[in-house]
Amino acid sequence: MRRVFFILMVVFVTGFKPAHAETIRFIPLPMQNRETVFGQFKPMTDYLEQRLEVKIVYDYCDSYADVLERFRQSRVDLAYLGPLPYVELRATFAHAEPIVRFCESSGRAEYTCALVSFMDNVFDPQSAHHRRIALTQPFSTCSYLSTSRLMHWMGSNIEQNLYRYLKKHDEVALSVIRGDFDAGGLKTAIACKYAHMGLNIVAETLPLPGFALVGNTRTLAPQRIAEIRDVLTALAPDGPDGVLLQAWGNNIRHGAVPAADADYQAVREMIEAIQIPMKGNF
């Protein structure tokens, strides 16, 4: 009887957990270095593990294209994707379903991309010609897509300039600050982190749908996707969950809203007007 009582007490104190918890494979876009990316998401995935009684394992690669390919191959179940990567994925893989869109510090589930320069380096998009422009990756929304659109709207043409893909948003910012490039395209929120170092925002896009947690309906049950959506959208940054969310990465700590494929129509229209090159031109 004592042994039975001891076992029951252990179960009561530690909580019941299934012997073989479901494993969910998660892959984030490589917007920053690996350590920073993992640090951003680990508190969130720990929370989901606890609430859903699952095990979440990480995958990582340095290429946006590789992230999308692993999703298409169903080697991952969840991914953190920007608007362009999601639209490109959905075009060839109907099992990609946006679950939630994460809010920015403004509280809105939208963000902008920026065209930046260094404060001492005058860059006028209207007359830019043969200037060096740093971009992230071809499938990054704030890379060629947004930068070329901004320059077009301001009376210029990115193809009359020199551009190169540097992969990470942080590297774009630093390369412009060092003077290796005259301008760059990256997420506005990341650009603002470098304002104190002299990085200047020249122009911004209109609001784009916020970064999303995208589920693979081929490998995740509808009930599991609904549970993930409910858990994340229930968190209130301005309420009792504020302390919990402060430990999460800056890109995901401001709450989330339900996402739908229809949210991305404006991005699809942007893509229709442009052909994105997979390599830089110098």
Disulfide bonds with the S-S distance in Angstrom:
Cys113-Cys142 2.00
